[in-house]
Amino acid sequence: HRDLHSFPTRRSSDLDASIFLPSRSASPDHITNAENLLDAARAITAKTLGESARTVGALVNAGTYRGLIIGEFEGYLVQRQSPGLAVLHHKSLLDPQPEVGQTFSITYSNGKGVAREFRERAKANELAR
């Protein structure tokens, strides 16, 4: 049984609307909504990282992601993972919930994510001077 909180383990090129579906027997309205959510995630990624950038769902059983939060929509956050890759996070799984424009390290364990503001050492050292 899939819900909005479970993202499949897939290659990023395989990301599809099923990550947003509440179950395998989703109604046409659920499917349309899921496709709209996926389009929103891809649009944020493309606008920020370029058209060739990919979007993947966070692995919520055991994954760690570090980067700038580049966008949000309808209960989701999009985080820059690398110049060509963004990660999609469900906000309700995160404590605390990062804001767009902040750099965070997000670590998942057993379906829950802990978000910590991340500062690179060089930047932290510059600020301390």
RARA-V454022 format. One record per backbone hydrogen bond with DSSP energy under -0.5 kcal/mol. NH is the residue of the N-H (numbers start at 0). CO is the residue of the C=O. Records with the same first field share a line. If there is no record, write none. Layout:
NH = CO + CO
This chain:
5 = 2
6 = 4
9 = 7
13 = 10
14 = 11
18 = 15
19 = 16
20 = 17
25 = 22
30 = 26
31 = 27
32 = 28
33 = 29
34 = 30
35 = 31
36 = 32
37 = 33
38 = 34
39 = 35
40 = 36
41 = 37
42 = 38
43 = 39
44 = 40
45 = 41
46 = 42
47 = 43
48 = 44
49 = 44 + 45
52 = 49
53 = 83
55 = 85
57 = 87
59 = 57
62 = 107
64 = 105
66 = 103
68 = 101
69 = 67 + 77
70 = 77
72 = 75
75 = 72
76 = 88
77 = 70
78 = 86
79 = 67
80 = 84
81 = 84
84 = 81
85 = 53
86 = 78
87 = 55
88 = 76
90 = 74 + 88
91 = 74
92 = 89
93 = 90
94 = 112
97 = 95
100 = 68
101 = 98
103 = 66 + 101
104 = 115
105 = 64 + 103
106 = 104 + 113
107 = 62
108 = 111
109 = 60
110 = 59
111 = 108
112 = 92
113 = 106
114 = 94 + 112
115 = 104
117 = 102
123 = 119
124 = 120
125 = 121
126 = 122
127 = 123
128 = 124 + 125
